[in-house]
């Protein structure tokens, strides 16, 4: 049977994903239903897609189930990870790609690893892995946590690249999580930011460069999201009841595909960061690394003078500590000393050290191992590293969207 072509253009969310019919009884959060057909579909790609030039087929999508309702957290709630629980029982393997489309349908995604590797290599060879506005690294000194909050607020101004590539990922209008543009419509964040912690999906918008009540760019919904199913198969999406365990750290990433590129009232767009991976732990640890995020002001360890939906971080570089959780020959996670608190989840660790056309995304902040002044070490926080596998996938999506 010939696969159905699934268009990626001009799609909108169904009203049932956000609101129930007037007067009707609302279903329970996280409700889902079986799909009516499991016929394999093909994602539509641009006519000049680099994959076609390499003789590759477009991604195949097999429908699995349909989410009919998202949880709607109250403003001020946060999906923060502050404790890593001991691993109990067998770990289920990851590496299975999943996606959710605009109508809530969840798909099994088939992209051969060799195909993603070929597209990633082609994008890098053509100089298409860098940022949209290459710039020089700011001059700075190194710093660390040691229980001292060194964050300052990075306010909105007319010349603050790459500030506006970072934004709020939130389902409730308040600080929730952070994400970073790595293409005009693509946002990298932490996967736990798409859940309420009890196994229910949330449906966030992306607000690039928000500064308190000031929104330099219009808020944008997302149409697609991609993730590693290992996070769900190990019950990590229910971390408030099952605990966030070591296995969860290995799969805590997600990519959002925005409905459109964030745009200001004058037609300006925020741009995006580049994507880079380094197979050497010591090489990556030697990079001058920065991090910013959107802290929740009601969370433990929030910065002094915190304002909701405002961006905070160290103006100087932060240390990278030890690496751990090997997957496929790469350590997936590492400790870092970038000051943070609840709401920084999904925020970027980025650097100009890899070379020209920076800054480059290196990792995603996912968890704290301590809170505020209770942190005594120099690298108490945890990041998900962009390894070759994820780096190639990100270039693959950049080539399509």
Secondary structure, DSSP 4 states (H G I P E B T S, - for coil): -PPEEE--SS----GGGT-PPTTSPPPPTT-EEE-S---EEEE---TT-HHHHTTPPPPEEEEEEEE-----PPTT-------PBPP-SPPPP---EEEE-TTSEEEEEE--HHHHHHHHHHHHHTT-SS-SS--PPPP--EE--TT----EE----SS-TTGGGEEEEESSSS--EEEEEEETTEEEE-GGGGB-SSS-B---EEEET-BTTB-SS--EEEEEEEEETHHHHTTGGGHHHH--BHHHHTT--EEEEESS--B-TTS-B----EE---S-HHHHHTS-EEEEE---TTSTTPPTT--TT--EE-SSEE-EEEEEEEETTEEEEEEE-----TT-TT-EEEESTT-SS--EEEEEEEEESS-GGG--SS--EEEEE--HHHHHHHHHHHHH-
